[in-house]
Amino acid sequence: MDFVKVYKKVVTNPSMRWVLFKNGTCVMPLSPQKDVREQAIKILKEHGPVVAGTPSGDFEVTKIPEINGWVVTGDYPGIMTYISAEEAGKKNDDFEIGMIGRTKREADAKGLEVVHVEDKDKTI
């Protein structure tokens, strides 16, 4: 799955700096610093894990037809996770999709494997 193509459709502001992680979580620092990659790792490490009974377990699900799937956001603005229709399978209610997204975000928060940095003209 090409998460980079997906997020280039989702993040419509061309000057927005964002970092993509292995499982499809995208971090867009609200106040980007010089090293946006390291900043995103720090943000996801701190705000990605799910802690039962806290706002970190909350999520919102948005269906986006242009990407044939959903984005799942949480309590920290600027973090979203893509869920494709294929991943969802027969699951199509917001709770089920949100749980998939939350699980992927938590996996990215543990692995912290950056696969792409969109930083104006600098990309990896």
C-alpha positions in Angstrom: 0.0 0.0 0.0 1.4 3.4 -0.9 0.7 5.5 2.1 2.7 8.4 0.6 0.2 8.7 -2.3 -2.7 8.5 0.2 -1.4 11.3 2.4 -0.5 13.5 -0.5 -4.3 13.4 -1.2 -5.2 13.9 2.4 -2.7 16.7 3.3 -3.8 19.3 0.8 -1.6 22.2 2.0 1.6 21.8 0.0 3.7 23.7 2.6 2.6 21.3 5.4 5.4 19.2 6.8 4.6 15.7 7.7 6.2 12.4 8.7 4.9 9.0 7.8 5.5 5.9 9.9 5.6 2.2 8.8 2.0 1.2 9.7 0.3 4.3 8.1 0.4 6.8 10.9 1.1 10.4 9.8 2.4 13.1 12.2 2.0 16.7 11.2 3.8 18.9 13.8 1.7 22.0 14.6 4.8 24.1 15.1 7.4 22.4 12.9 11.0 22.6 14.0 14.2 22.3 11.9 14.3 18.5 12.2 10.7 17.6 11.6 11.6 13.8 11.5 13.0 13.9 15.0 10.1 16.1 16.2 7.5 13.7 14.8 9.2 10.7 16.5 9.1 12.5 19.8 5.4 13.5 19.3 4.4 9.9 18.4 6.5 8.4 21.2 4.7 10.6 23.7 1.2 10.8 22.2 0.8 7.5 20.2 0.5 4.9 22.9 -2.9 4.0 24.2 -3.4 4.3 28.0 -6.7 2.8 29.2 -9.1 5.3 30.7 -7.3 8.3 29.3 -8.0 10.5 26.3 -5.3 8.6 24.4 -7.9 5.9 23.8 -10.4 8.2 22.2 -10.6 8.5 18.4 -12.6 10.1 15.6 -13.2 8.4 12.3 -13.6 10.2 9.0 -14.5 8.4 5.7 -12.7 9.9 2.7 -13.9 8.5 -0.6 -11.0 9.9 -2.6 -8.6 7.6 -0.7 -10.9 4.6 -0.5 -10.8 4.5 3.2 -10.8 6.3 6.5 -8.5 8.4 8.6 -8.5 7.9 12.4 -7.5 10.8 14.6 -7.1 10.9 18.3 -6.7 13.3 21.2 -3.5 14.9 19.9 -4.0 17.1 16.9 -1.8 16.4 14.0 -1.7 12.6 14.3 -3.8 10.5 11.9 -3.8 6.9 10.7 -5.0 5.7 7.4 -7.3 2.6 7.2 -7.9 1.2 3.7 -11.2 -0.4 2.7 -9.2 -3.7 2.2 -7.9 -3.5 5.7 -11.3 -2.9 7.1 -12.8 -5.8 5.2 -16.4 -6.2 6.3 -15.9 -3.9 9.3 -17.4 -0.6 8.4 -18.7 1.1 11.5 -16.8 3.8 13.2 -15.9 1.9 16.3 -14.4 -1.0 14.4 -12.4 1.2 12.0 -11.3 3.4 15.0 -10.0 0.4 16.8 -7.9 -0.7 13.8 -6.5 2.8 13.5 -5.8 3.1 17.2 -4.0 -0.3 17.1 -1.9 0.8 14.1 -1.0 4.1 15.8 0.1 2.3 18.9 2.3 -0.1 16.8 3.9 2.9 15.1 4.5 4.6 18.5 6.3 1.5 19.6 8.3 0.8 16.4 8.9 4.5 15.5 10.0 3.5 12.0 9.9 6.5 9.7 9.2 5.6 6.0 8.8 9.1 4.5 9.3 12.8 5.4 7.5 15.5 3.5 9.4 18.6 4.2 8.9 21.0 1.4 11.6 20.0 -1.1 13.4 17.6 1.3 12.1 14.0 1.3 13.5 10.7 2.4 
